[in-house]
Amino acid sequence: MPLRVDESNPEQKVCFFTVEHGEEIRICDTLEVMTDSEKSMSFVEIEGRRVYISEKEADALTVAGARDGRKHLKADESDSVI
């Protein structure tokens, strides 16, 4: 899912999410990036829906002012490189 951050107003950065039926626009500092442990993916919640994002996008959102509520996950298997 493409994400674009408009930083033209440093006081209030705006995030544009391309979603299934168009575009969602939010003020970045009103969002929280969270972790779906079962899917091992980051997401933001918009109008009660989970919008899954890449880690690169999650990092961009937190830099733009979104709260970082992600959990660091670790693998349970001993042969994991994590």
C-alpha positions in Angstrom: 0.0 0.0 0.0 1.6 3.3 -1.0 1.9 5.9 1.6 2.9 9.5 1.0 3.8 12.1 3.7 3.3 15.8 3.0 5.8 17.7 5.0 5.1 21.2 3.5 3.7 22.3 6.9 6.2 21.1 9.6 3.7 21.9 12.3 1.1 19.4 11.0 2.4 16.8 8.6 -0.3 15.0 6.5 -0.3 11.3 5.5 -2.0 10.0 2.3 -2.8 6.3 2.2 -3.8 4.7 -1.1 -6.5 2.2 -0.1 -8.8 -0.1 -2.0 -11.4 2.5 -2.8 -9.3 5.7 -3.1 -7.3 7.6 -0.7 -7.4 8.2 3.1 -5.9 11.4 4.4 -4.9 11.9 8.0 -2.8 14.2 10.2 0.3 12.1 11.0 0.4 12.9 14.7 -3.2 11.5 15.2 -2.1 8.0 14.2 -0.5 5.2 16.1 1.6 2.5 14.4 0.9 -0.9 16.0 1.9 -4.5 15.5 -0.3 -7.4 14.5 1.6 -10.2 16.2 -0.1 -13.0 14.3 0.8 -11.5 10.9 4.1 -10.0 12.1 3.1 -6.8 10.4 2.7 -3.2 11.3 -0.6 -1.4 10.8 -2.5 1.8 11.5 -6.2 1.8 12.3 -8.4 4.1 10.2 -12.1 4.3 10.9 -12.0 0.9 12.7 -10.1 -0.8 9.8 -6.6 -2.1 10.0 -4.4 -0.7 7.2 -1.3 -2.8 7.0 2.0 -1.0 6.1 5.6 -2.0 5.5 8.2 -1.3 8.1 9.7 1.4 5.9 6.3 3.1 5.9 5.9 2.6 9.6 9.3 4.3 10.2 8.3 7.2 7.9 5.0 7.6 9.9 6.8 7.7 13.2 9.3 10.2 11.9 6.4 12.3 10.7 4.9 12.3 14.2 2.8 9.2 14.5 3.0 7.4 17.9 5.1 4.2 17.8 3.2 1.5 19.5 4.9 -1.4 17.7 6.1 -4.5 19.6 9.4 -6.1 18.8 8.7 -9.7 17.9 11.2 -12.5 18.2 11.1 -16.0 16.7 10.2 -18.9 18.9 12.3 -21.5 17.0 15.9 -22.0 18.1 17.3 -22.2 14.5 16.1 -18.6 13.8 18.6 -16.0 12.9 16.6 -13.5 15.0 
